């Protein structure tokens, strides 16, 4: 949907994923979209070089998030939120449901 504006499908996927989850790393994003990790990594580096994203190391993993000092961040977030609202319901739900820990044993579904 935003491919003409941001330049590629991978860039759109990276931006939408980080908007929905707050942060992410290359393999995680690639696995979510079943995409090539190399293309996702290239977009992450490109967006970091442009100042849109910042990275931090968590162990051996490089985690990316939006750069709060980026001048156009509020406008970019509004644009991405609008695009996310047009995503299919199931993909929107998958993006926003961010489970990182296992469920408690015996907990009802």
C-alpha positions as CSV (number, residue, x, y, z in Angstrom):
1,X,0.0,0.0,0.0
2,X,2.8,2.4,0.9
3,X,5.3,0.9,-1.6
4,X,5.2,3.9,-4.0
5,X,6.0,6.3,-1.1
6,X,8.6,4.4,0.8
7,X,10.3,2.8,-2.2
8,X,9.9,-1.0,-1.6
9,X,7.7,-3.6,0.0
10,X,10.4,-4.5,2.5
11,X,10.6,-0.9,3.7
12,X,6.9,-0.8,4.2
13,X,6.9,-4.1,6.1
14,X,9.7,-2.9,8.3
15,X,8.0,0.4,9.2
16,X,4.6,-1.2,9.8
17,X,6.1,-3.9,11.9
18,X,8.0,-1.4,14.1
19,X,5.0,0.8,14.4
20,X,2.8,-2.1,15.6
21,X,5.4,-3.7,17.9
22,X,7.5,-0.8,19.0
23,X,10.7,-2.5,18.0
24,X,12.1,-5.5,16.0
25,X,15.1,-7.2,14.6
26,X,15.8,-8.4,11.1
27,X,15.2,-12.1,11.5
28,X,12.0,-11.6,13.5
29,X,10.5,-9.2,10.9
30,X,11.5,-11.5,8.0
31,X,10.0,-14.6,9.8
32,X,6.8,-12.7,10.4
33,X,6.4,-11.8,6.8
34,X,8.0,-15.0,5.4
35,X,10.5,-12.7,3.6
36,X,14.2,-12.7,2.7
37,X,16.1,-11.7,5.9
38,X,18.8,-10.0,3.7
39,X,16.3,-7.5,2.1
40,X,14.8,-6.7,5.5
41,X,18.3,-6.1,7.0
42,X,19.2,-3.8,4.1
43,X,16.1,-1.8,4.7
44,X,16.8,-1.6,8.4
45,X,20.3,-0.3,7.7
46,X,19.0,2.2,5.1
47,X,16.3,3.6,7.5
48,X,18.9,3.8,10.3
49,X,21.3,5.7,8.0
50,X,18.5,8.1,7.1
51,X,17.8,8.8,10.7
52,X,14.3,7.2,10.8
53,X,15.4,4.3,13.0
54,X,17.9,3.8,15.8
55,X,19.5,0.5,16.9
56,X,20.6,-1.0,20.2
57,X,22.3,-4.2,20.9
58,X,20.5,-6.7,23.2
59,X,23.0,-9.4,23.6
60,X,24.2,-10.3,20.1
61,X,20.9,-9.1,18.5
62,X,20.6,-5.6,17.0
63,X,17.1,-4.3,17.8
64,X,15.7,-1.4,15.9
65,X,13.0,1.2,16.9
66,X,11.9,4.6,15.7
67,X,14.2,7.5,16.3
68,X,12.3,9.8,18.6
69,X,14.5,12.7,17.4
70,X,13.4,12.2,13.7
71,X,11.8,15.5,12.6
72,X,9.0,13.9,10.7
73,X,8.2,11.1,13.1
74,X,4.7,12.3,14.1
75,X,3.6,12.6,10.5
76,X,5.2,9.3,9.5
77,X,3.5,7.5,12.4
78,X,0.1,9.0,11.4
79,X,0.7,7.9,7.8
80,X,1.6,4.3,8.9
81,X,-1.3,4.1,11.3
82,X,-3.7,5.1,8.5
83,X,-2.2,2.5,6.3
84,X,-2.4,-0.1,9.1
85,X,-6.1,0.6,9.5
86,X,-6.6,-0.6,5.9
87,X,-4.8,-3.9,6.4
88,X,-6.9,-7.0,6.5
89,X,-8.3,-7.8,10.0
90,X,-6.3,-11.0,10.5
91,X,-3.0,-9.4,9.5
92,X,-3.7,-6.3,11.7
93,X,-4.4,-8.6,14.6
94,X,-1.2,-10.7,14.0
95,X,0.8,-7.5,14.0
96,X,-0.6,-6.0,17.1
97,X,-0.7,-9.2,19.2
98,X,2.8,-9.3,20.6
99,X,3.2,-12.4,22.7
100,X,6.8,-13.0,23.8
101,X,6.3,-15.3,26.8
102,X,4.6,-18.7,26.8
103,X,1.2,-19.0,28.3
104,X,0.8,-20.3,31.9
105,X,0.3,-24.0,32.0
106,X,-3.4,-25.0,32.3
107,X,-4.7,-21.6,31.4
108,X,-8.0,-21.8,29.5
109,X,-7.8,-20.5,25.9
